[in-house]
Amino acid sequence: MSKIGFGLDGEEEIRDLDFENVRGKYEENKFVIELKKETEEIRKTTV
């Protein structure tokens, strides 16, 4: 996931905290969770 434009005034840790405060945690993102479920369902049908 791109983090361009976040934490421009600090190190990697600051960038990550800035990103999380704006976008939330990747693992808890509703879109990401649904996309992973959909991907798994597609995998099941292609095996």
N, CA, C and O atoms as CSV, one atom per row, in Angstrom:
chain,resi,resn,atom,element,x,y,z
A,1,MET,N,N,0.856,-1.166,0.000
A,1,MET,CA,C,0.000,0.000,0.000
A,1,MET,C,C,0.904,1.232,0.000
A,1,MET,O,O,1.842,1.322,0.793
A,2,SER,N,N,0.626,2.150,-0.867
A,2,SER,CA,C,1.433,3.359,-0.997
A,2,SER,C,C,1.202,4.313,0.175
A,2,SER,O,O,0.072,4.538,0.609
A,3,LYS,N,N,2.296,4.858,0.663
A,3,LYS,CA,C,2.220,5.798,1.784
A,3,LYS,C,C,2.807,7.150,1.386
A,3,LYS,O,O,3.284,7.900,2.238
A,4,ILE,N,N,2.770,7.453,0.111
A,4,ILE,CA,C,3.299,8.724,-0.383
A,4,ILE,C,C,2.479,9.867,0.194
A,4,ILE,O,O,1.249,9.822,0.186
A,5,GLY,N,N,3.153,10.876,0.688
A,5,GLY,CA,C,2.482,12.049,1.229
A,5,GLY,C,C,2.206,11.984,2.722
A,5,GLY,O,O,1.662,12.928,3.294
A,6,PHE,N,N,2.573,10.895,3.346
A,6,PHE,CA,C,2.372,10.745,4.782
A,6,PHE,C,C,3.698,10.865,5.501
A,6,PHE,O,O,4.717,10.366,5.021
A,7,GLY,N,N,3.693,11.521,6.646
A,7,GLY,CA,C,4.876,11.627,7.474
A,7,GLY,C,C,6.039,12.332,6.814
A,7,GLY,O,O,7.193,11.961,7.029
A,8,LEU,N,N,5.756,13.331,6.022
A,8,LEU,CA,C,6.815,14.035,5.312
A,8,LEU,C,C,7.801,14.717,6.243
A,8,LEU,O,O,8.922,15.034,5.846
A,9,ASP,N,N,7.390,14.938,7.457
A,9,ASP,CA,C,8.232,15.659,8.407
A,9,ASP,C,C,8.970,14.752,9.385
A,9,ASP,O,O,9.485,15.228,10.397
A,10,GLY,N,N,9.030,13.440,9.095
A,10,GLY,CA,C,9.675,12.553,10.051
A,10,GLY,C,C,10.228,11.294,9.416
A,10,GLY,O,O,10.244,11.137,8.195
A,11,GLU,N,N,10.673,10.419,10.267
A,11,GLU,CA,C,11.236,9.140,9.865
A,11,GLU,C,C,10.135,8.145,9.493
A,11,GLU,O,O,8.951,8.484,9.493
A,12,GLU,N,N,10.536,6.926,9.179
A,12,GLU,CA,C,9.604,5.875,8.767
A,12,GLU,C,C,8.521,5.633,9.818
A,12,GLU,O,O,7.352,5.451,9.476
A,13,GLU,N,N,8.906,5.630,11.088
A,13,GLU,CA,C,7.943,5.404,12.169
A,13,GLU,C,C,6.868,6.494,12.186
A,13,GLU,O,O,5.685,6.203,12.363
A,14,ILE,N,N,7.283,7.740,12.001
A,14,ILE,CA,C,6.345,8.860,11.962
A,14,ILE,C,C,5.417,8.722,10.752
A,14,ILE,O,O,4.213,8.956,10.858
A,15,ARG,N,N,5.978,8.343,9.612
A,15,ARG,CA,C,5.180,8.136,8.401
A,15,ARG,C,C,4.113,7.073,8.635
A,15,ARG,O,O,2.950,7.255,8.274
A,16,ASP,N,N,4.523,5.959,9.245
A,16,ASP,CA,C,3.581,4.866,9.487
A,16,ASP,C,C,2.470,5.283,10.452
A,16,ASP,O,O,1.306,4.942,10.241
A,17,LEU,N,N,2.821,6.015,11.507
A,17,LEU,CA,C,1.813,6.488,12.460
A,17,LEU,C,C,0.863,7.485,11.801
A,17,LEU,O,O,-0.346,7.441,12.028
A,18,ASP,N,N,1.407,8.372,10.993
A,18,ASP,CA,C,0.608,9.350,10.267
A,18,ASP,C,C,-0.383,8.641,9.343
A,18,ASP,O,O,-1.567,8.976,9.304
A,19,PHE,N,N,0.121,7.662,8.605
A,19,PHE,CA,C,-0.718,6.892,7.687
A,19,PHE,C,C,-1.836,6.173,8.441
A,19,PHE,O,O,-2.996,6.205,8.030
A,20,GLU,N,N,-1.475,5.529,9.542
A,20,GLU,CA,C,-2.455,4.778,10.335
A,20,GLU,C,C,-3.533,5.693,10.908
A,20,GLU,O,O,-4.704,5.315,10.961
A,21,ASN,N,N,-3.150,6.877,11.332
A,21,ASN,CA,C,-4.123,7.823,11.877
A,21,ASN,C,C,-5.112,8.302,10.827
A,21,ASN,O,O,-6.258,8.618,11.148
A,22,VAL,N,N,-4.683,8.357,9.592
A,22,VAL,CA,C,-5.564,8.825,8.516
A,22,VAL,C,C,-6.342,7.669,7.895
A,22,VAL,O,O,-7.556,7.764,7.713
A,23,ARG,N,N,-5.654,6.587,7.572
A,23,ARG,CA,C,-6.258,5.479,6.831
A,23,ARG,C,C,-6.680,4.290,7.680
A,23,ARG,O,O,-7.458,3.451,7.224
A,24,GLY,N,N,-6.184,4.207,8.890
A,24,GLY,CA,C,-6.484,3.052,9.731
A,24,GLY,C,C,-5.480,1.940,9.495
A,24,GLY,O,O,-4.588,2.053,8.654
A,25,LYS,N,N,-5.637,0.877,10.242
A,25,LYS,CA,C,-4.721,-0.256,10.133
A,25,LYS,C,C,-5.097,-1.109,8.932
A,25,LYS,O,O,-6.272,-1.388,8.692
A,26,TYR,N,N,-4.085,-1.515,8.185
A,26,TYR,CA,C,-4.282,-2.333,6.988
A,26,TYR,C,C,-5.079,-3.597,7.306
A,26,TYR,O,O,-6.018,-3.947,6.590
A,27,GLU,N,N,-4.695,-4.275,8.383
A,27,GLU,CA,C,-5.323,-5.551,8.743
A,27,GLU,C,C,-6.790,-5.399,9.133
A,27,GLU,O,O,-7.549,-6.368,9.077
A,28,GLU,N,N,-7.198,-4.186,9.528
A,28,GLU,CA,C,-8.570,-3.951,9.976
A,28,GLU,C,C,-9.420,-3.223,8.940
A,28,GLU,O,O,-10.588,-2.925,9.191
A,29,ASN,N,N,-8.837,-2.938,7.777
A,29,ASN,CA,C,-9.533,-2.203,6.736
A,29,ASN,C,C,-10.618,-3.089,6.111
A,29,ASN,O,O,-10.328,-4.189,5.642
A,30,LYS,N,N,-11.850,-2.612,6.107
A,30,LYS,CA,C,-12.984,-3.395,5.608
A,30,LYS,C,C,-12.791,-3.809,4.146
A,30,LYS,O,O,-13.092,-4.944,3.776
A,31,PHE,N,N,-12.299,-2.903,3.331
A,31,PHE,CA,C,-12.074,-3.218,1.926
A,31,PHE,C,C,-11.042,-4.334,1.768
A,31,PHE,O,O,-11.235,-5.249,0.968
A,32,VAL,N,N,-9.962,-4.260,2.520
A,32,VAL,CA,C,-8.904,-5.268,2.450
A,32,VAL,C,C,-9.440,-6.624,2.893
A,32,VAL,O,O,-9.157,-7.641,2.259
A,33,ILE,N,N,-10.204,-6.644,3.964
A,33,ILE,CA,C,-10.769,-7.896,4.469
A,33,ILE,C,C,-11.675,-8.534,3.420
A,33,ILE,O,O,-11.581,-9.736,3.171
A,34,GLU,N,N,-12.538,-7.755,2.814
A,34,GLU,CA,C,-13.450,-8.282,1.789
A,34,GLU,C,C,-12.686,-8.747,0.548
A,34,GLU,O,O,-13.037,-9.763,-0.052
A,35,LEU,N,N,-11.661,-8.019,0.170
A,35,LEU,CA,C,-10.862,-8.401,-0.993
A,35,LEU,C,C,-10.145,-9.727,-0.743
A,35,LEU,O,O,-10.065,-10.571,-1.635
A,36,LYS,N,N,-9.628,-9.906,0.463
A,36,LYS,CA,C,-8.978,-11.173,0.807
A,36,LYS,C,C,-9.974,-12.333,0.772
A,36,LYS,O,O,-9.648,-13.414,0.282
A,37,LYS,N,N,-11.186,-12.113,1.289
A,37,LYS,CA,C,-12.226,-13.148,1.250
A,37,LYS,C,C,-12.556,-13.520,-0.184
A,37,LYS,O,O,-12.647,-14.699,-0.528
A,38,GLU,N,N,-12.733,-12.512,-1.010
A,38,GLU,CA,C,-13.076,-12.741,-2.415
A,38,GLU,C,C,-11.960,-13.501,-3.130
A,38,GLU,O,O,-12.222,-14.412,-3.916
A,39,THR,N,N,-10.731,-13.122,-2.851
A,39,THR,CA,C,-9.586,-13.798,-3.460
A,39,THR,C,C,-9.540,-15.257,-3.051
A,39,THR,O,O,-9.267,-16.120,-3.885
A,40,GLU,N,N,-9.800,-15.550,-1.794
A,40,GLU,CA,C,-9.805,-16.915,-1.307
A,40,GLU,C,C,-10.920,-17.733,-1.970
A,40,GLU,O,O,-10.708,-18.890,-2.334
A,41,GLU,N,N,-12.086,-17.143,-2.124
A,41,GLU,CA,C,-13.196,-17.836,-2.782
A,41,GLU,C,C,-12.854,-18.159,-4.240
A,41,GLU,O,O,-13.186,-19.238,-4.730
A,42,ILE,N,N,-12.207,-17.246,-4.917
A,42,ILE,CA,C,-11.796,-17.487,-6.313
A,42,ILE,C,C,-10.780,-18.621,-6.363
A,42,ILE,O,O,-10.855,-19.484,-7.237
A,43,ARG,N,N,-9.836,-18.623,-5.437
A,43,ARG,CA,C,-8.829,-19.694,-5.379
A,43,ARG,C,C,-9.491,-21.050,-5.196
A,43,ARG,O,O,-9.095,-22.029,-5.828
A,44,LYS,N,N,-10.492,-21.108,-4.340
A,44,LYS,CA,C,-11.179,-22.385,-4.075
A,44,LYS,C,C,-11.834,-22.930,-5.335
A,44,LYS,O,O,-11.855,-24.143,-5.547
A,45,THR,N,N,-12.366,-22.053,-6.166
A,45,THR,CA,C,-13.065,-22.511,-7.374
A,45,THR,C,C,-12.116,-22.862,-8.516
A,45,THR,O,O,-12.523,-23.528,-9.468
A,46,THR,N,N,-10.861,-22.428,-8.438
A,46,THR,CA,C,-9.922,-22.698,-9.521
A,46,THR,C,C,-9.029,-23.888,-9.244
A,46,THR,O,O,-8.248,-24.281,-10.111
A,47,VAL,N,N,-9.121,-24.479,-8.050
A,47,VAL,CA,C,-8.249,-25.607,-7.696
A,47,VAL,C,C,-8.882,-26.894,-8.099
A,47,VAL,O,O,-8.304,-27.960,-7.887
